[in-house]
């Protein structure tokens, strides 16, 4: 997953800085560098006490609802982030919390011993205070973003330069959407949901989980007494309680924004007594065309708070269009043996 704001650069390594729910991150700094590709964060550096503060302004479009009035607005939230750091030899440790208790920290290498004002490379290790040791992850455990990129933090007196490059050294535009690299949809959490709906009608289906890898697909199928006849990444044939089914994914696309995502899923489920067709999309980029009272059924209206726990608005910042509910009901109607398991 690729996220933009400074907090989220650490998302897959246990966040050092708290990720906000905002959309676009717009740090501002007077300190510029020619041809720099990345994000520049205003920085207050306290080297004597080994602390630093950064500031971020987040803006995102939402559909605000007040007394049944729907209004498309841009919300702005400013986030102030404090962190403490230390050195272990020539290694920089930025701790996950700004509290006095320093249990874990993110590891950076490549700078000068005892001097934070250098360029540091983030590695996939965390520092464990209790044992004064490193806990590193094998490359096979990393997701596509961490496995295929390198993150750098370059500290000056008043600016933190955050940049990401690919393994060929090419700078990456952190604002650009990235396509999800997971494509084994028949081993996803969504496929497990389909099994569960067939076995007991008490379950729902959530199409966006087609991009979530099952924690243990084979064990789940075995527990549910699902007999799999054949399977590839987009098609699966199986038997449940003597009834034959097959599912084919006709489309699947997911784009990760700096915050949120766009997802599109199409699937066909067939049995010997009928066919069910899913057509679904969701988008975390709100539009003026969607933000209308007649489209209330396309949005989940909730209360959203800023980083200081103050109410920002009641409404929605995303929407979905599709027939997930009808698809689930269709599956239930196809099941011959409805002796549900609980």
C-alpha positions as CSV (number, residue, x, y, z in Angstrom):
1,X,0.0,0.0,0.0
2,X,1.3,3.4,-0.9
3,X,0.4,6.4,1.2
4,X,1.7,9.9,1.0
5,X,1.8,11.7,4.3
6,X,4.9,11.4,6.5
7,X,3.0,9.3,9.0
8,X,2.0,6.8,6.5
9,X,5.5,6.3,5.0
10,X,5.9,3.9,7.9
11,X,2.5,2.3,7.6
12,X,3.8,-1.2,6.9
13,X,6.5,-1.0,9.5
14,X,4.3,0.0,12.4
15,X,3.7,3.7,12.0
16,X,6.1,6.1,13.6
17,X,3.8,9.0,13.1
18,X,0.0,8.8,13.4
19,X,-1.7,8.5,10.0
20,X,-4.6,10.9,9.6
21,X,-7.8,10.2,7.6
22,X,-7.2,13.1,5.3
23,X,-6.8,12.9,1.6
24,X,-4.1,15.1,0.0
25,X,-1.1,16.0,2.2
26,X,0.3,19.5,1.5
27,X,3.4,20.2,3.5
28,X,4.9,23.6,2.9
29,X,8.5,24.6,3.4
30,X,10.8,27.5,2.4
31,X,13.8,25.2,2.1
32,X,13.9,24.0,-1.5
33,X,16.2,21.8,-3.5
34,X,16.4,21.9,-7.3
35,X,15.0,18.8,-9.0
36,X,13.9,17.2,-5.7
37,X,11.2,14.6,-6.1
38,X,9.3,13.8,-3.0
39,X,7.7,15.7,-0.1
40,X,9.1,18.5,2.0
41,X,7.9,18.9,5.5
42,X,8.4,21.9,7.7
43,X,10.6,20.8,10.6
44,X,11.4,22.1,14.1
45,X,14.6,20.2,15.2
46,X,15.7,20.1,18.8
47,X,19.1,18.3,18.7
48,X,19.9,18.9,22.3
49,X,16.9,16.9,23.5
50,X,16.8,14.7,20.4
51,X,13.3,15.6,19.4
52,X,11.6,16.9,16.3
53,X,8.2,18.2,15.1
54,X,6.7,18.3,11.7
55,X,3.5,19.9,10.4
56,X,1.1,18.7,7.7
57,X,-2.0,20.1,6.1
58,X,-4.5,17.6,4.8
59,X,-7.3,18.4,2.5
60,X,-10.0,16.2,1.0
61,X,-13.4,16.5,-0.7
62,X,-16.4,15.3,1.3
63,X,-20.1,15.3,1.1
64,X,-21.3,17.1,4.2
65,X,-24.8,16.5,5.5
66,X,-26.5,18.9,7.8
67,X,-30.3,18.8,8.4
68,X,-30.8,16.8,5.3
69,X,-28.9,19.3,3.2
70,X,-26.1,17.8,1.1
71,X,-23.1,20.0,0.4
72,X,-19.9,19.2,-1.5
73,X,-17.0,20.8,0.5
74,X,-13.2,20.6,0.9
75,X,-12.2,19.9,4.4
76,X,-8.8,20.9,5.8
77,X,-7.0,19.5,8.9
78,X,-3.6,20.5,10.2
79,X,-1.6,17.8,11.9
80,X,1.3,18.5,14.3
81,X,3.5,15.5,14.9
82,X,6.2,15.2,17.6
83,X,8.8,12.4,17.7
84,X,11.9,11.6,19.7
85,X,15.0,9.9,18.3
86,X,18.2,8.4,19.4
87,X,21.3,6.7,18.1
88,X,22.7,3.2,18.5
89,X,26.2,3.5,17.1
90,X,25.8,4.7,13.5
91,X,22.1,3.8,13.4
92,X,19.3,6.3,13.8
93,X,16.2,5.2,15.8
94,X,13.0,7.2,15.5
95,X,10.6,6.0,18.1
96,X,7.0,5.1,17.3
97,X,5.6,7.3,20.1
98,X,6.4,10.7,21.5
99,X,5.8,9.4,25.0
100,X,8.6,8.9,27.5
101,X,8.3,5.1,27.3
102,X,10.4,4.2,24.2
103,X,9.6,0.6,23.5
104,X,10.1,0.3,19.8
105,X,11.6,2.4,17.0
106,X,12.1,2.5,13.3
107,X,15.7,2.0,12.0
108,X,17.5,4.2,9.6
109,X,21.1,3.8,8.3
110,X,23.6,5.7,6.2
111,X,24.0,9.0,8.0
112,X,26.7,10.1,10.5
113,X,26.9,8.8,14.0
114,X,25.2,11.2,16.4
115,X,24.1,13.7,13.7
116,X,20.5,13.6,12.5
117,X,21.1,16.3,9.9
118,X,22.0,13.8,7.2
119,X,20.3,11.6,4.6
120,X,19.0,8.4,6.1
121,X,17.8,5.2,4.5
122,X,14.9,3.4,6.1
123,X,15.4,-0.4,6.5
124,X,12.8,-3.0,7.4
125,X,13.9,-3.4,11.0
126,X,12.6,-2.1,14.3
127,X,14.6,-1.4,17.4
128,X,13.5,-3.3,20.6
129,X,14.4,-1.2,23.6
130,X,14.1,-4.0,26.2
131,X,16.6,-6.3,24.5
132,X,18.7,-3.5,22.9
133,X,18.3,-5.5,19.6
134,X,16.9,-5.3,16.1
135,X,13.9,-7.2,14.9
136,X,14.1,-7.4,11.1
137,X,11.7,-8.9,8.6
138,X,12.7,-11.2,5.7
139,X,12.1,-9.8,2.2
140,X,9.5,-12.5,1.6
141,X,7.3,-11.1,4.4
142,X,7.1,-7.6,2.8
143,X,4.3,-6.3,0.7
144,X,4.8,-5.1,-2.9
145,X,5.4,-1.5,-1.9
146,X,8.1,-2.1,0.7
147,X,9.6,-4.9,-1.3
148,X,10.1,-2.8,-4.4
149,X,11.0,0.6,-3.0
150,X,13.5,2.4,-0.8
151,X,12.5,5.3,1.5
152,X,14.9,8.1,2.5
153,X,14.6,10.9,5.1
154,X,16.9,13.8,4.8
155,X,17.0,16.2,7.8
156,X,18.1,19.8,7.6
157,X,17.6,22.4,10.3
158,X,14.1,23.4,9.2
159,X,13.0,20.8,6.6
160,X,12.5,17.1,6.4
161,X,12.9,15.8,2.8
162,X,11.0,12.5,2.4
163,X,11.6,10.6,-0.9
164,X,11.0,7.2,-2.3
165,X,12.8,5.4,-5.2
166,X,12.4,2.1,-6.9
167,X,15.0,-0.6,-7.0
168,X,16.6,0.9,-10.1
169,X,17.1,4.3,-8.4
170,X,14.2,6.1,-10.1
171,X,12.3,8.6,-8.0
172,X,8.6,7.7,-7.4
173,X,5.8,10.3,-7.5
174,X,4.1,9.6,-4.2
175,X,1.0,11.5,-5.3
176,X,0.3,9.2,-8.3
177,X,-2.2,6.4,-7.7
178,X,-0.7,2.9,-7.8
179,X,-2.4,-0.3,-8.9
180,X,-2.8,-3.1,-6.4
181,X,-0.5,-6.0,-7.3
182,X,-2.6,-8.7,-5.7
183,X,-4.3,-10.9,-8.3
184,X,-5.1,-14.3,-6.7
185,X,-8.8,-13.5,-6.3
186,X,-9.9,-17.1,-5.7
187,X,-7.8,-17.2,-2.6
188,X,-9.1,-13.9,-1.2
189,X,-11.3,-13.2,1.8
190,X,-14.1,-12.5,-0.6
191,X,-14.0,-16.1,-1.8
192,X,-14.3,-17.2,1.8
193,X,-17.3,-15.0,2.2
194,X,-19.0,-16.7,-0.8
195,X,-18.4,-20.1,0.8
196,X,-20.0,-18.9,4.0
197,X,-23.0,-17.4,2.2
198,X,-23.6,-20.7,0.5
199,X,-23.4,-22.6,3.8
200,X,-25.3,-20.2,5.9
201,X,-27.3,-17.2,4.7
202,X,-26.3,-15.2,7.8
203,X,-23.2,-13.9,6.1
204,X,-22.7,-10.9,3.8
205,X,-20.3,-10.4,0.9
206,X,-17.9,-7.4,0.7
207,X,-16.5,-7.2,-2.9
208,X,-13.5,-5.0,-1.9
209,X,-12.1,-8.0,0.0
210,X,-11.3,-9.6,-3.3
211,X,-8.0,-7.8,-2.9
212,X,-7.4,-9.2,0.6
213,X,-5.4,-12.4,0.7
214,X,-6.9,-15.1,2.9
215,X,-4.9,-15.9,6.0
216,X,-5.4,-19.6,5.3
217,X,-7.6,-20.4,2.4
218,X,-7.1,-24.1,2.4
219,X,-7.9,-24.4,6.1
220,X,-11.0,-22.4,5.7
221,X,-12.3,-24.5,2.8
222,X,-11.5,-27.7,4.7
223,X,-13.3,-26.5,7.8
224,X,-16.4,-25.7,5.7
225,X,-16.2,-29.1,3.9
226,X,-15.6,-27.4,0.5
227,X,-14.3,-29.7,-2.2
228,X,-12.3,-27.8,-4.7
229,X,-12.3,-29.4,-8.2
230,X,-10.1,-26.9,-10.0
231,X,-8.7,-23.4,-9.4
232,X,-6.6,-20.7,-10.9
233,X,-6.4,-17.0,-10.0
234,X,-9.6,-15.9,-11.6
235,X,-11.7,-19.1,-11.8
236,X,-12.7,-21.8,-9.2
237,X,-14.9,-24.8,-9.4
238,X,-16.1,-26.4,-6.1
239,X,-18.7,-28.6,-4.4
240,X,-20.6,-27.8,-1.2
241,X,-23.0,-30.4,0.2
242,X,-23.2,-32.2,-3.1
243,X,-24.0,-29.1,-5.1
244,X,-21.6,-27.9,-7.9
245,X,-20.6,-24.2,-8.1
246,X,-18.1,-22.2,-10.1
247,X,-17.0,-18.6,-9.7
248,X,-15.3,-16.6,-12.4
249,X,-13.9,-13.1,-11.8
250,X,-14.7,-11.0,-14.9
251,X,-12.9,-7.8,-13.7
252,X,-10.9,-6.8,-10.7
253,X,-9.0,-3.5,-10.3
254,X,-7.9,-1.5,-7.3
255,X,-6.0,1.8,-7.3
256,X,-4.4,3.0,-4.1
257,X,-4.6,6.8,-3.6
258,X,-2.6,8.8,-1.1
259,X,-5.5,8.0,1.2
260,X,-8.2,5.6,0.3
261,X,-8.7,3.7,-2.9
262,X,-10.8,2.9,-6.0
263,X,-12.0,-0.7,-6.4
264,X,-13.9,-2.4,-9.2
265,X,-15.0,-6.0,-9.0
266,X,-17.1,-8.2,-11.3
267,X,-17.8,-11.9,-10.8
268,X,-20.2,-14.6,-12.0
269,X,-21.3,-17.5,-9.8
270,X,-22.9,-20.4,-11.6
271,X,-24.7,-23.5,-10.3
272,X,-26.8,-26.1,-12.1
273,X,-30.0,-24.1,-11.3
274,X,-29.0,-20.6,-12.0
275,X,-26.5,-17.8,-12.4
276,X,-25.6,-14.8,-10.1
277,X,-23.7,-11.8,-11.4
278,X,-21.8,-9.2,-9.3
279,X,-21.0,-5.7,-10.6
280,X,-19.5,-3.4,-8.1
281,X,-17.3,-0.3,-7.7
282,X,-16.3,2.0,-4.9
283,X,-14.3,5.2,-4.9
284,X,-12.9,7.2,-2.0
285,X,-12.8,10.4,-4.1
286,X,-16.1,12.2,-3.6
287,X,-17.7,14.1,-6.5
288,X,-20.3,16.9,-6.6
289,X,-22.4,14.7,-8.8
290,X,-22.6,12.0,-6.1
291,X,-23.1,14.5,-3.2
292,X,-26.9,14.8,-3.6
293,X,-29.8,13.7,-1.4
294,X,-31.1,11.3,-4.1
295,X,-27.7,9.4,-3.9
296,X,-27.9,8.9,-0.1
297,X,-28.1,5.1,-0.7
298,X,-24.6,5.2,-2.3
299,X,-22.9,6.6,0.7
300,X,-22.3,5.5,4.3
301,X,-22.9,8.6,6.4
302,X,-20.7,8.8,9.5
303,X,-19.2,11.4,11.9
304,X,-15.6,12.2,11.1
305,X,-13.1,13.7,13.6
306,X,-9.8,15.5,13.1
307,X,-6.5,14.7,14.8
308,X,-7.6,16.6,17.9
309,X,-10.7,14.5,18.2
310,X,-13.0,17.4,17.3
311,X,-15.9,16.8,14.9
312,X,-15.0,17.8,11.4
313,X,-18.3,16.9,9.7
314,X,-21.1,14.4,9.4
315,X,-21.3,12.9,6.0
316,X,-19.2,10.8,3.6
317,X,-15.9,10.9,1.8
318,X,-16.5,7.9,-0.5
319,X,-19.3,6.1,-2.3
320,X,-20.1,2.8,-3.9
321,X,-22.2,1.6,-6.8
322,X,-23.2,-2.0,-7.3
323,X,-25.4,-5.0,-6.4
324,X,-23.5,-6.7,-3.6
325,X,-26.7,-7.2,-1.6
326,X,-28.6,-8.6,-4.6
327,X,-25.6,-10.8,-5.5
328,X,-25.6,-12.3,-2.0
329,X,-29.4,-12.9,-2.0
330,X,-29.1,-14.6,-5.4
331,X,-26.5,-17.0,-4.0
332,X,-28.8,-17.9,-1.1
333,X,-31.7,-18.6,-3.5
334,X,-29.5,-20.9,-5.6
335,X,-28.6,-23.1,-2.6
336,X,-30.6,-26.4,-2.7
337,X,-29.7,-27.6,0.8
338,X,-30.4,-24.8,3.2
339,X,-29.6,-26.6,6.4
340,X,-27.5,-23.8,7.5
341,X,-24.5,-24.3,9.8
342,X,-24.0,-21.9,12.6
